[in-house]
Amino acid sequence: DQGGGESVTYTVHVQDHSIPTILGRAGACIKEMMQESGAQIKVSQKGEYVPGTQNRIITITGSQTAASMAHQLVSAKIPQEF
């Protein structure tokens, strides 16, 4: 565990079609982000959306340092939609 301290959780809402970019082939991208940050990153199941949207829920859990790093890594993978 990097940084120790309290465990924090971030949730990120991501459009369903952006999920494959975050997961990568056979989950390679998400595994890499978890290893790099030391945080747990979980994606809601297919069809499990934020109520009233087509957005999936990504949950990031870890120490403050790990979770905030993972949050940045995940955010960088999300295509910016204007």
N, C-alpha and C positions, 0 to 999 in steps of 0.2 A: 504494500500500500504506500503510495507516494504521498508525502506530506502529512499523513495521519490526520488526527482531529475528527470533527464531526462528519458524519455521512450526510451528503446533500443529494437532492433529486431535482433534476430539471426535466420538464416535458416540452417537447417540440412537436408542433403539428405540421405535417408535411403532406403535400398532395400525393395521392396514391401513385400517380405516374412517375414521381420522383424517387420512389422507394428503391427500385432496382439500382439506381445510381449510388445510393447510400450503402446498400447491401454488397454490391459487387458480385462478380461471378462466384457462385457457391458460397456467398457470404465473406469473400476474401477482404473486401474493403472494410466491412464492419469489424471483422476480427483484427485487422491491422490497426484500426482506430482504437479498439479496446486495449490492444497491447501497448500502443504508443502512449495512451493517456492513463492507463491503469484503472479506468472506470468501466462499469457495466453499461452496455447500450442494448436496449431491447426495443423491437419494433412490434407494434400491435399486429395481430393476425390479419390476413387478407379478409376484407369484408368487415373488419372491426374499425369503425370510423368514429371521429369526433361527431357527436350527434348533430344531424342536419347538414353535414358536409361530406365531401369525398376525401377528407384528410385522415391519414393514419397518425397514430400517436407513437412518438419515439420517447422512451424513458431512459434518462441517463442518471446513473447512481454511482457515487464514489465520494472520496474526500473532496473538500472544496477545490483543491488544486486539480485533481484528476477529472472531476466532473466538469469544471469550467473549461479545461483543455479539450475534453471530449465534445463539449457543446460547440466550441469553436471549430473543431474538425468536422463535425456533422454539418454545421451551418455552411461551411465552405463548400460542401458537396451539393447543397441544395441549389438548383438553378434559380437565379433571381428572376422573379416574374413581375413584369411591370404592367 
